Amino acid sequence: MNPVIIVTGSAKRIGKAILNYFHQNNYNVVVHANTSLEDAENLSNDLNNQRSDSAILVTGDLQKIEICKQLVTKAVEKWGRLDALVNNASIFFPTKLSDITESDWNRIVNINVKACLFLSKFSAPYLKKTQGSIINMTDIYAGAPKKNHSVYCLSKAALHSLTLSLAQELAPDIRVNAIAPGPALSSNIDGEISSHVDISKTLLSTEHIVNDIVSAAYFFAKSKAITGQVISVDAGKTLSY
């Protein structure tokens, strides 16, 4: 039976690239979106056209615990197993101290940290059966915080810490690792250009690193001897401040 993967926030950009790659490598996939519903539906239909019954679509706001649980239950109901979870969905916007609201805090922390925790909780019983993998998408800003983005940066630092904690708690049955992207969202991903980082300020001066992020996710999913690791895929950005 084909292995099964859930990728949150997989209708566009990095999540879509990861999902497509795993699908090309014979995984059945759960497409997730909250607001990009048309993109998600089109992606799910396209994948099922490529290989029948290989994709399902689950939509909803990951701030709601029941949506996190539904992502897992739908996958298991459909295919009877779960092999990998990629906590990719994330929210990124500035939170200048003088302007920050409780709503800002709740949105960022709920999606970037709480959802990852509960998705991991709900996935763990099934991942244990398949000796599966959890892959979290952190950020280079977890260790080198960005001005006026305190809540986003602390949320990614918390996700980094969660990765290391769960790697210990879920061993030896489940491997938990993370990828910290840098300047990843370039014009070769759905025609979108990121203002997240200035590509010219990286050591390698390249924007073509999405494939490396995808490869890192696949490597973590297939590896049997790596857990509790965080790899920066950032073209050397963390060394060029």
C-alpha positions as CSV (number, residue, x, y, z in Angstrom):
1,M,0.0,0.0,0.0
2,N,1.2,3.5,-0.8
3,P,2.6,5.6,2.1
4,V,0.5,8.5,3.2
5,I,1.5,12.1,4.0
6,I,-0.3,15.2,5.4
7,V,1.1,18.6,4.4
8,T,-0.6,21.5,6.0
9,G,-0.8,24.7,4.0
10,S,-0.2,22.8,0.8
11,A,-2.3,24.6,-1.8
12,K,0.5,27.0,-2.7
13,R,4.3,27.7,-2.6
14,I,6.6,25.5,-0.5
15,G,3.8,23.3,0.8
16,K,2.6,22.6,-2.7
17,A,6.1,21.9,-3.9
18,I,6.6,19.4,-1.1
19,L,3.2,17.7,-1.7
20,N,3.8,17.4,-5.4
21,Y,7.2,15.8,-4.9
22,F,5.9,13.2,-2.4
23,H,3.0,12.4,-4.8
24,Q,5.4,11.9,-7.6
25,N,7.2,9.4,-5.4
26,N,4.0,7.4,-4.9
27,Y,2.7,8.8,-1.7
28,N,-1.0,9.4,-1.2
29,V,-1.5,12.9,0.0
30,V,-3.7,15.1,2.1
31,V,-4.0,18.6,0.6
32,H,-4.9,21.2,3.2
33,A,-5.9,24.8,2.9
34,N,-7.8,27.4,4.9
35,T,-8.2,30.4,2.5
36,S,-6.7,29.2,-0.8
37,L,-9.7,27.0,-1.4
38,E,-9.7,27.2,-5.2
39,D,-6.0,26.5,-5.5
40,A,-6.4,23.5,-3.1
41,E,-9.3,22.0,-5.0
42,N,-7.5,22.4,-8.3
43,L,-4.4,20.7,-6.9
44,S,-6.4,17.8,-5.4
45,N,-8.2,17.3,-8.7
46,D,-5.0,17.4,-10.7
47,L,-3.3,14.9,-8.5
48,N,-6.3,12.5,-8.7
49,N,-6.2,12.8,-12.4
50,Q,-2.6,11.8,-12.4
51,R,-3.3,8.8,-10.1
52,S,-6.8,7.9,-9.1
53,D,-7.7,8.2,-5.4
54,S,-4.3,9.4,-4.5
55,A,-5.3,12.8,-2.9
56,I,-8.0,14.1,-0.6
57,L,-8.7,17.7,0.3
58,V,-9.3,18.9,3.9
59,T,-10.0,22.5,4.5
60,G,-10.2,24.6,7.6
61,D,-8.6,26.9,10.1
62,L,-5.8,25.2,12.0
63,Q,-6.5,27.5,15.0
64,K,-9.4,25.1,15.6
65,I,-8.3,21.8,17.3
66,E,-11.1,19.9,15.6
67,I,-9.7,20.8,12.2
68,C,-6.3,19.4,13.2
69,K,-7.9,16.2,14.3
70,Q,-10.0,16.0,11.1
71,L,-6.9,16.1,9.0
72,V,-5.6,13.0,10.6
73,T,-8.9,11.1,10.8
74,K,-9.7,11.8,7.2
75,A,-6.3,10.4,6.1
76,V,-6.7,7.3,8.2
77,E,-10.3,6.7,7.1
78,K,-9.3,6.9,3.5
79,W,-6.1,4.9,3.4
80,G,-5.8,3.2,6.8
81,R,-2.4,4.6,7.6
82,L,-0.2,7.6,8.1
83,D,3.5,7.8,7.3
84,A,4.5,11.4,7.5
85,L,3.2,14.8,8.7
86,V,4.7,18.1,7.4
87,N,3.7,21.0,9.6
88,N,4.1,23.6,6.9
89,A,1.2,26.0,7.4
90,S,2.4,29.3,8.9
91,I,1.4,32.9,9.3
92,F,3.9,35.8,8.9
93,F,3.2,39.4,9.5
94,P,4.9,42.2,11.5
95,T,4.0,42.8,15.2
96,K,5.6,46.1,16.2
97,L,5.4,46.4,20.0
98,S,3.4,49.6,19.9
99,D,0.8,48.1,17.6
100,I,0.5,44.5,18.7
101,T,-2.9,43.1,19.8
102,E,-3.9,40.0,21.6
103,S,-5.5,38.8,18.3
104,D,-2.2,39.1,16.6
105,W,-0.6,36.9,19.3
106,N,-3.3,34.3,19.1
107,R,-3.3,34.0,15.3
108,I,0.5,33.6,15.1
109,V,1.0,31.3,18.0
110,N,-2.1,29.2,17.4
111,I,-1.1,28.4,13.8
112,N,2.7,28.4,14.0
113,V,2.9,26.4,17.3
114,K,-0.3,25.1,18.8
115,A,-1.6,23.5,15.6
116,C,1.8,21.7,15.1
117,L,1.6,20.4,18.6
118,F,-1.9,19.0,18.3
119,L,-1.4,17.7,14.8
120,S,1.6,15.8,16.2
121,K,-0.5,14.5,19.0
122,F,-3.3,13.2,16.8
123,S,-0.8,11.8,14.2
124,A,1.4,10.0,16.7
125,P,-0.6,6.8,17.2
126,Y,-0.7,6.2,13.5
127,L,2.9,7.3,12.8
128,K,4.1,4.9,15.5
129,K,2.6,2.0,13.5
130,T,4.5,2.9,10.4
131,Q,7.7,4.1,12.1
132,G,6.9,7.4,10.5
133,S,8.1,11.0,10.6
134,I,7.1,14.5,11.6
135,I,8.8,17.4,9.8
136,N,8.3,20.9,11.1
137,M,8.9,24.0,9.0
138,T,10.7,26.5,11.3
139,D,12.6,29.6,10.1
140,I,16.1,31.0,10.2
141,Y,14.5,33.9,12.2
142,A,14.0,31.5,15.1
143,G,17.7,32.0,15.9
144,A,18.3,35.4,14.4
145,P,15.1,37.4,15.1
146,K,13.8,40.0,12.8
147,K,13.0,43.5,13.9
148,N,9.2,44.2,14.4
149,H,8.4,40.5,14.1
150,S,8.8,39.4,17.7
151,V,5.8,37.1,17.9
152,Y,6.5,35.4,14.6
153,C,10.1,34.9,15.6
154,L,9.3,33.5,19.0
155,S,6.7,31.2,17.5
156,K,9.3,29.7,15.2
157,A,11.8,29.4,18.1
158,A,9.0,27.6,20.0
159,L,8.5,25.2,17.1
160,H,12.3,24.6,17.0
161,S,12.1,23.7,20.7
162,L,9.0,21.5,20.2
163,T,10.9,19.6,17.5
164,L,13.7,18.7,19.9
165,S,11.3,17.8,22.7
166,L,9.1,15.6,20.6
167,A,12.1,13.9,19.0
168,Q,12.9,12.6,22.5
169,E,9.4,11.9,23.6
170,L,8.4,10.0,20.4
171,A,11.6,8.0,19.9
172,P,12.3,5.3,18.9
173,D,9.2,4.9,16.9
174,I,8.7,8.3,15.3
175,R,11.4,10.7,14.0
176,V,10.9,14.4,14.4
177,N,13.0,16.9,12.5
178,A,12.7,20.4,11.1
179,I,13.7,22.6,8.2
180,A,14.5,26.3,8.6
181,P,14.0,28.0,5.2
182,G,15.5,31.3,4.3
183,P,14.9,33.1,1.0
184,A,12.7,30.3,-0.5
185,L,9.6,31.9,-2.1
186,S,10.8,33.0,-5.4
187,S,9.3,33.7,-8.8
188,N,9.6,30.0,-9.8
189,I,6.9,29.1,-7.2
190,D,3.4,30.0,-8.6
191,G,4.8,33.3,-10.0
192,E,5.1,34.7,-6.5
193,I,8.1,36.7,-5.2
194,S,8.8,36.9,-1.5
195,S,9.8,40.0,0.3
196,H,10.8,37.7,3.2
197,V,14.6,38.1,2.5
198,D,16.8,39.9,0.1
199,I,18.3,37.1,-2.0
200,S,21.3,39.3,-2.9
201,K,22.3,39.3,0.7
202,T,22.8,35.5,0.9
203,L,26.2,33.9,0.6
204,L,25.2,31.9,-2.5
205,S,23.1,34.7,-4.0
206,T,20.6,32.2,-5.3
207,E,16.8,32.0,-5.1
208,H,16.6,28.5,-6.4
209,I,16.5,26.7,-3.1
210,V,12.9,25.4,-3.0
211,N,14.1,22.1,-4.6
212,D,16.6,21.7,-1.7
213,I,13.8,22.3,0.9
214,V,11.7,19.7,-0.9
215,S,14.6,17.3,-1.0
216,A,15.3,17.8,2.7
217,A,11.7,17.0,3.6
218,Y,11.9,13.8,1.5
219,F,15.2,12.9,3.1
220,F,13.9,13.3,6.6
221,A,10.8,11.3,5.8
222,K,12.8,8.4,4.4
223,S,15.8,8.4,6.8
224,K,15.8,5.9,9.6
225,A,18.6,7.2,11.7
226,I,18.0,10.9,12.1
227,T,15.9,12.7,14.6
228,G,15.9,15.9,16.6
229,Q,17.8,17.8,13.8
230,V,17.1,21.2,12.3
231,I,18.6,22.0,8.9
232,S,18.8,25.5,7.5
233,V,18.1,25.7,3.8
234,D,18.9,29.4,3.3
235,A,21.7,29.8,0.8
236,G,23.9,30.8,3.6
237,K,21.7,33.7,4.9
238,T,22.3,32.9,8.5
239,L,26.1,33.5,8.0
240,S,25.7,36.7,6.1
241,Y,24.1,39.1,8.6
